[in-house]
Amino acid sequence: MKEIKVPELAESITEGTIAEWLVKKGDQVEKGDPILELETDKVNVEVNADASGVLAEILKEAGDDVEVGDVIAKVDENGEAGGSSDEEESKEEEKTEEKSAEKAEEKQADTTEETKEEKSSSSQKENKGDVIATPAARKRARELGIDLSEISARDPLGRIRPEDVESAAKGGGQKEENKEAPKQEKKASKQESSEKVEFDKPVERIKMSRRRQTIAKRLVEAQQNSAMLTTFNEVDMTNVMKLRSERKEAFQKKHEVKLGFMSFFTKAAVGALKEFPLINAEIQGNEIIKKKFYDIGMAVSTDEGLVVPVVRDADRLDFAGIEKVIMDVAQKARNKELSLEDLQGGSFTITNGGIFGSMLSTPILNSPQVGILGLHNIEKRAKVMPDDTIQARPMMYIALSYDHRIVDGKEAVQFLRRIKEMIEDPYDLLLEG
């Protein structure tokens, strides 16, 4: 038998969750063929067979968490496809019959015991009052050494059920005269109830995907491990929209890609980062690492959560190059085709909540980065012009969240104002780009 193990995925990835088996037990597999899809905190990857043969055993099922090096299946290199032999099938049938017989005997024993308990409990009612309880509750109370007369029933008819006994065992279902418990026990009970809350009305419990768990963990860490602050400004989008309207057809015809707003903001961000390099840095221990490259992360929303593919060397790309990369990574993200290389690194991030109609937000840092630019929707608002006239102009609020540990408020405000200036004068931005 050849063991199939979870392979080395990437330096920062040590575990994952089996999303789906692509083959079944007994199927013929060839070396190098994908046999399952593994969900990691960044992307979904396929695990390939290490040898050719028949998939004889599956040790980890879909939904199981696994680590690098775990044995997840076994391949019989000398086996033939088509499932197990007649002898193995007969053994499995025998085992199934034995288990069924054992279950029947256990059920019969439980019924006999519950009947005895019902008879004995009737003789105790004179001394303990008229206690109404299910046989299963009586059995559980006897196992835990709890007096049924001291348990409060949640059933409107006063019948004590197994869950009432379990609650009493934890100190939460006793009658008023017996509710005095140590403070530590009450605290533990509260913590336990907060972890898994029971509801009176219908709910649906859904296990968080590994990616969603990682997103939640990283966002909380970013807030706990940084002195995060957000500053705002507003941008008049009139000239950008006019330029796009003038050039969009010729641009698309020449480059086979649409001219969007993201390329303008990416170019503006790179220009501003060059003027304020600390916003393109990160903290490592007691050192500040100033990055001399401009790999800009683009937050992309998918059904499974937010991912941030990276536009490499954005300072070396023209507008068409940036738009092509953005279009490519966005499509790959939605088709679950992103590679680990697409997501690793990044020196600064841009997130555009405006596509969903967001008016204003405070984006959370993409650690260990110390800056993230938030874009929002474009709305016509009244603006006082230099000649004191009032005009309806297409305006956008922009936000910069930054780590105040190394970025001062003055730099953050000036950074955002520099982006505003470049966006409001896009012709100058085109010349610089």
C-alpha positions as MATLAB code, in Angstrom:
seq = 'MKEIKVPELAESITEGTIAEWLVKKGDQVEKGDPILELETDKVNVEVNADASGVLAEILKEAGDDVEVGDVIAKVDENGEAGGSSDEEESKEEEKTEEKSAEKAEEKQADTTEETKEEKSSSSQKENKGDVIATPAARKRARELGIDLSEISARDPLGRIRPEDVESAAKGGGQKEENKEAPKQEKKASKQESSEKVEFDKPVERIKMSRRRQTIAKRLVEAQQNSAMLTTFNEVDMTNVMKLRSERKEAFQKKHEVKLGFMSFFTKAAVGALKEFPLINAEIQGNEIIKKKFYDIGMAVSTDEGLVVPVVRDADRLDFAGIEKVIMDVAQKARNKELSLEDLQGGSFTITNGGIFGSMLSTPILNSPQVGILGLHNIEKRAKVMPDDTIQARPMMYIALSYDHRIVDGKEAVQFLRRIKEMIEDPYDLLLEG';
ca = [
       0.000    0.000    0.000;
       1.213    3.483   -0.881;
       0.276    6.242    1.559;
      -0.971    9.579    0.216;
      -0.002   12.479    2.452;
      -0.877   16.179    2.493;
       2.021   17.744    0.553;
       4.003   20.863    1.374;
       1.812   23.724    0.155;
       3.641   26.973    0.871;
       5.864   28.410    3.558;
       2.988   30.107    5.375;
       0.417   27.297    4.956;
       0.609   24.290    7.278;
      -2.987   23.057    7.379;
      -6.228   22.953    5.443;
      -9.698   21.449    5.202;
     -10.710   18.751    2.734;
     -13.308   20.476    0.562;
     -14.157   17.594   -1.779;
     -12.885   14.178   -2.819;
     -12.648   14.010   -6.612;
     -12.473   10.178   -6.615;
     -14.188    7.401   -4.656;
     -12.875    4.388   -2.807;
     -12.163    1.650   -5.323;
     -11.499    4.039   -8.223;
      -8.432    3.637  -10.410;
      -6.030    6.580  -10.092;
      -2.892    7.492  -11.978;
       0.172    9.115  -10.476;
      -0.166   12.895  -10.719;
      -3.955   12.830  -11.091;
      -5.893   15.210   -8.777;
      -7.789   13.189   -6.177;
      -9.119   15.848   -3.811;
      -9.557   19.590   -3.369;
      -8.007   21.107   -0.250;
      -9.254   24.419    1.123;
      -6.555   26.550    2.754;
      -6.767   29.975    4.322;
      -5.751   31.561    1.009;
      -6.743   29.412   -1.970;
      -8.126   25.991   -2.844;
      -5.487   23.584   -4.113;
      -5.675   20.122   -5.648;
      -3.784   17.212   -4.089;
      -2.444   14.692   -6.584;
      -1.929   10.943   -6.254;
       1.643    9.901   -5.405;
       1.276    6.542   -7.158;
      -0.851    4.674   -9.668;
      -3.284    2.019   -8.509;
      -6.644    1.617   -6.789;
      -7.762    3.974   -4.038;
      -8.066    1.327   -1.342;
      -8.790    3.458    1.694;
      -9.893    7.015    2.477;
      -8.718    8.062    5.943;
      -9.973   11.652    5.980;
     -13.433   12.676    4.816;
     -14.675   15.943    3.299;
     -14.839   18.591    6.001;
     -11.969   17.135    8.036;
      -9.078   19.407    9.018;
      -5.665   18.092    8.016;
      -2.060   19.207    8.395;
       0.930   18.930    6.089;
       2.256   15.365    6.340;
      -1.027   13.758    7.449;
      -1.895   10.468    5.743;
      -5.250   10.989    4.031;
      -5.588    7.885    1.845;
      -3.922    4.676    0.711;
      -3.407    3.403   -2.836;
      -3.077   -0.280   -3.673;
      -0.523   -0.293   -6.487;
      -1.397   -3.920   -7.401;
      -5.154   -3.613   -7.026;
      -7.870   -3.571   -9.655;
     -10.679   -1.043   -9.901;
     -14.218   -2.070   -9.066;
     -14.386   -2.105   -5.290;
     -13.625   -4.837   -2.744;
     -13.623   -8.608   -3.293;
     -16.541  -10.916   -2.466;
     -14.740  -12.079    0.664;
     -14.294   -8.500    1.917;
     -17.930   -7.726    1.130;
     -19.120  -10.755    3.100;
     -16.944   -9.725    6.046;
     -18.419   -6.241    5.948;
     -21.927   -7.722    5.873;
     -21.116   -9.907    8.887;
     -19.792   -6.913   10.780;
     -22.938   -4.955    9.932;
     -25.150   -7.799   11.171;
     -23.140   -8.089   14.392;
     -23.435   -4.359   15.041;
     -27.210   -4.477   14.413;
     -27.576   -7.391   16.868;
     -25.543   -5.542   19.507;
     -27.659   -2.410   19.097;
     -30.865   -4.452   19.453;
     -29.574   -6.073   22.670;
     -28.546   -2.677   24.087;
     -31.943   -1.206   23.237;
     -33.719   -4.131   24.911;
     -31.536   -3.777   28.023;
     -32.217   -0.051   28.185;
     -35.961   -0.652   27.884;
     -35.881   -3.230   30.701;
     -33.841   -0.910   32.906;
     -36.124    2.048   32.212;
     -39.158   -0.123   33.082;
     -37.554   -1.094   36.388;
     -36.763    2.544   37.095;
     -40.345    3.557   36.390;
     -41.573    0.942   38.886;
     -39.073    1.938   41.546;
     -39.719    5.632   41.023;
     -43.443    5.138   41.651;
     -42.652    3.840   45.127;
     -40.486    6.875   45.833;
     -43.109    9.460   44.894;
     -44.681    9.293   48.362;
     -41.449   10.553   49.938;
     -40.192   12.861   47.163;
     -43.404   14.337   45.909;
     -45.097   13.863   42.578;
     -42.034   13.971   40.263;
     -42.823   13.480   36.559;
     -39.815   12.499   34.434;
     -39.046   10.533   31.314;
     -37.313    7.135   31.732;
     -34.203    8.496   30.020;
     -34.123   11.451   32.431;
     -34.442    9.113   35.436;
     -31.602    6.961   34.143;
     -29.343    9.988   33.558;
     -30.177   11.410   37.010;
     -29.217    8.111   38.638;
     -25.927    8.042   36.713;
     -25.098   11.575   37.858;
     -26.368   11.071   41.413;
     -28.934   13.889   41.169;
     -32.229   13.969   43.069;
     -35.081   14.449   40.595;
     -37.123   16.348   43.183;
     -34.484   19.102   43.132;
     -34.666   19.670   39.355;
     -36.811   22.333   37.696;
     -38.515   21.183   34.495;
     -38.669   23.484   31.472;
     -41.515   21.451   29.990;
     -44.863   23.332   30.386;
     -46.399   20.066   31.696;
     -43.703   19.758   34.360;
     -42.090   16.637   32.874;
     -38.340   16.429   33.535;
     -36.311   15.566   30.449;
     -32.639   14.526   29.985;
     -31.609   18.065   29.094;
     -33.028   19.301   32.412;
     -30.854   16.756   34.207;
     -27.775   17.836   32.235;
     -28.535   21.474   33.063;
     -28.896   20.634   36.740;
     -25.554   18.814   36.642;
     -23.960   22.045   35.436;
     -25.707   24.047   38.165;
     -28.289   25.746   35.951;
     -31.491   23.731   36.409;
     -31.885   23.364   40.175;
     -34.827   24.688   42.109;
     -34.648   28.038   43.894;
     -33.581   26.644   47.287;
     -30.592   24.823   45.729;
     -29.328   27.520   43.339;
     -26.477   28.684   45.579;
     -23.327   27.494   43.757;
     -19.735   28.691   43.895;
     -18.986   31.767   41.780;
     -16.419   29.880   39.734;
     -18.990   27.264   38.661;
     -21.447   29.998   37.616;
     -18.718   31.733   35.618;
     -17.779   28.495   33.841;
     -21.454   27.849   33.065;
     -21.826   31.332   31.561;
     -18.722   30.862   29.400;
     -19.997   27.517   28.174;
     -23.421   28.929   27.310;
     -21.825   31.847   25.442;
     -19.845   29.448   23.282;
     -22.910   27.555   22.100;
     -26.169   29.431   22.570;
     -29.422   27.510   22.336;
     -32.364   29.270   20.676;
     -36.091   28.891   21.202;
     -36.782   29.648   17.530;
     -35.466   27.926   14.373;
     -31.830   28.599   13.443;
     -29.296   27.101   11.062;
     -25.751   26.303   12.167;
     -23.119   26.550    9.433;
     -19.492   25.650    9.948;
     -17.214   28.529    8.991;
     -14.955   27.750    6.051;
     -11.240   27.791    6.723;
     -10.907   30.939    4.633;
     -13.645   32.713    6.590;
     -12.015   31.635    9.873;
      -8.681   33.013    8.673;
     -10.249   36.288    7.514;
     -11.889   36.710   10.926;
      -8.643   35.916   12.733;
      -6.528   38.273   10.619;
      -8.963   41.192   10.928;
      -9.076   40.866   14.708;
      -5.276   40.596   14.854;
      -4.928   43.736   12.721;
      -7.028   45.712   15.184;
      -5.308   44.256   18.232;
      -1.720   44.565   16.983;
      -1.773   48.017   15.387;
      -2.663   51.560   16.384;
      -5.164   51.891   13.539;
      -6.618   55.260   12.632;
      -8.557   56.497    9.582;
      -8.508   59.876    7.847;
     -10.894   61.035    5.107;
     -11.081   63.361    2.144;
     -13.344   63.843   -0.858;
     -12.447   63.869   -4.525;
     -14.135   65.656   -7.408;
     -14.345   62.955  -10.097;
     -15.439   65.323  -12.908;
     -12.145   65.353  -14.841;
     -11.515   61.619  -14.497;
     -15.008   60.833  -15.742;
     -14.580   63.282  -18.614;
     -11.227   61.750  -19.576;
     -12.642   58.225  -19.450;
     -15.551   59.277  -21.623;
     -13.171   60.796  -24.187;
     -10.674   57.918  -24.291;
     -12.590   54.758  -23.353;
     -13.455   53.605  -26.900;
      -9.989   54.222  -28.327;
      -8.397   52.738  -25.206;
     -10.453   49.540  -25.379;
      -9.896   49.199  -29.133;
      -6.133   49.536  -28.719;
      -5.579   47.508  -25.540;
      -8.634   45.178  -25.535;
      -9.454   46.146  -21.965;
     -11.736   48.793  -20.450;
     -10.340   51.932  -18.853;
     -11.624   51.837  -15.267;
     -11.205   53.982  -12.184;
      -8.870   51.513  -10.439;
      -5.932   52.208  -12.742;
      -6.186   55.936  -11.948;
      -6.222   55.330   -8.207;
      -3.443   52.730   -8.448;
      -1.198   55.180  -10.287;
      -2.103   57.957   -7.846;
      -1.396   55.668   -4.880;
       2.026   54.714   -6.247;
       2.879   58.382   -6.797;
       1.800   59.281   -3.262;
       3.675   56.297   -1.754;
       6.884   57.537   -3.366;
       6.410   60.868   -1.621;
       5.448   59.287    1.737;
       7.500   56.051    1.926;
       6.538   55.144    5.510;
       3.033   54.287    4.281;
       4.693   51.676    2.039;
       6.567   50.124    4.978;
       6.000   47.565    7.726;
       7.177   46.911   11.277;
       9.362   43.912   12.140;
      10.222   43.870   15.818;
      12.018   47.132   16.578;
      12.767   47.844   12.922;
      10.907   49.697   10.185;
      11.206   48.011    6.782;
      10.876   50.580    4.000;
       9.858   48.793    0.813;
      11.437   50.002   -2.395;
       8.841   48.198   -4.519;
       5.174   48.876   -5.188;
       3.130   45.664   -5.149;
      -0.438   46.891   -4.745;
      -3.074   44.540   -3.320;
      -6.577   44.741   -4.794;
      -9.341   43.551   -2.470;
     -11.749   41.295   -4.394;
     -15.022   40.014   -2.967;
     -15.901   36.356   -3.647;
     -18.647   34.043   -2.415;
     -16.212   32.547    0.101;
     -14.903   35.856    1.419;
     -12.496   38.651    0.640;
      -9.190   37.881   -1.087;
      -6.405   40.308   -1.943;
      -4.500   39.403   -5.132;
      -1.473   41.567   -5.829;
      -0.578   43.744   -8.828;
       3.207   43.318   -8.975;
       5.458   46.292   -9.754;
       2.538   48.615  -10.353;
       4.976   51.509  -10.771;
       6.346   49.879  -13.930;
       2.955   49.248  -15.535;
       1.006   51.661  -17.695;
      -2.747   52.147  -17.369;
      -3.511   49.280  -19.764;
      -1.117   46.956  -17.944;
      -2.756   47.673  -14.594;
      -6.269   47.184  -15.985;
      -5.283   43.844  -17.561;
      -3.796   42.524  -14.319;
      -6.817   43.672  -12.302;
      -9.220   42.028  -14.761;
      -7.172   38.812  -14.749;
      -6.882   38.411  -10.962;
     -10.526   39.372  -10.387;
     -11.679   36.696  -12.835;
      -9.343   34.112  -11.306;
     -10.614   34.986   -7.823;
     -14.237   34.456   -8.774;
     -13.421   31.197  -10.588;
     -11.346   29.936   -7.626;
      -8.248   29.788   -9.818;
      -5.935   32.045   -7.813;
      -2.533   30.611   -6.977;
      -0.618   31.236   -3.779;
       1.781   33.412   -5.751;
      -1.114   35.711   -6.713;
      -1.819   36.438   -3.044;
       1.578   36.570   -1.394;
       3.332   39.812   -0.533;
       1.940   43.245   -1.222;
       3.099   46.555    0.180;
      -0.152   48.563    0.130;
      -3.830   47.709   -0.481;
      -6.766   49.385   -2.233;
     -10.343   48.341   -1.486;
     -13.364   49.620   -3.395;
     -16.583   49.401   -1.389;
     -18.185   51.837   -3.804;
     -19.090   49.040   -6.202;
     -21.562   47.825   -3.554;
     -22.908   51.321   -2.876;
     -20.845   52.170    0.207;
     -20.851   55.892    0.977;
     -18.194   55.870    3.696;
     -16.214   53.242    5.614;
     -13.086   52.687    7.711;
     -11.151   49.857    6.017;
      -9.142   47.495    8.235;
      -5.410   47.121    7.598;
      -4.130   44.138    5.662;
      -1.338   43.240    8.104;
       1.628   43.569    8.130;
       0.960   46.496    5.782;
       0.515   49.870    7.478;
      -1.805   51.536    4.975;
      -5.002   50.770    3.040;
      -6.943   53.104    0.728;
     -10.723   52.852    0.723;
     -12.781   54.027   -2.273;
     -16.523   54.651   -2.190;
     -19.427   55.303   -4.517;
     -19.714   58.427   -6.642;
     -22.621   60.724   -5.809;
     -23.526   64.134   -7.166;
     -23.224   66.714   -4.405;
     -23.284   70.492   -4.227;
     -19.782   71.960   -4.370;
     -18.729   75.579   -3.957;
     -16.437   76.451   -6.870;
     -13.494   78.941   -6.784;
     -15.758   81.645   -8.271;
     -18.253   81.044   -5.406;
     -20.821   79.432   -7.693;
     -22.451   76.214   -6.547;
     -22.424   73.262   -8.905;
     -23.577   69.642   -8.746;
     -20.367   67.620   -9.098;
     -19.684   63.840   -8.994;
     -17.921   63.409   -5.652;
     -16.281   60.428   -3.972;
     -15.215   60.052   -0.355;
     -11.834   58.360    0.051;
     -10.405   56.973    3.283;
      -6.907   56.023    4.418;
      -6.542   53.680    7.383;
      -2.989   53.657    8.691;
      -0.856   52.332   11.543;
      -0.202   55.299   13.819;
       2.840   53.555   15.296;
       4.983   54.620   12.341;
       2.713   56.898   10.310;
       1.897   60.287   11.818;
      -1.390   62.047   11.181;
       0.339   64.787    9.191;
       1.774   62.270    6.699;
      -1.518   60.409    6.400;
      -3.508   63.573    5.694;
      -0.934   64.817    3.177;
      -0.846   61.394    1.484;
      -4.615   61.435    0.993;
      -4.566   65.036   -0.187;
      -1.872   64.158   -2.754;
      -4.100   61.403   -4.159;
      -6.968   63.890   -4.331;
      -4.813   66.338   -6.309;
      -3.676   63.709   -8.829;
      -7.179   62.331   -9.373;
      -8.624   65.818   -9.857;
      -5.900   66.512  -12.439;
      -5.737   63.188  -14.302;
      -3.986   64.664  -17.352;
      -0.954   65.401  -15.209;
      -1.253   61.887  -13.795;
      -1.267   60.413  -17.297;
       1.907   62.318  -18.176;
       3.642   61.099  -15.005;
       2.420   57.547  -15.601;
];
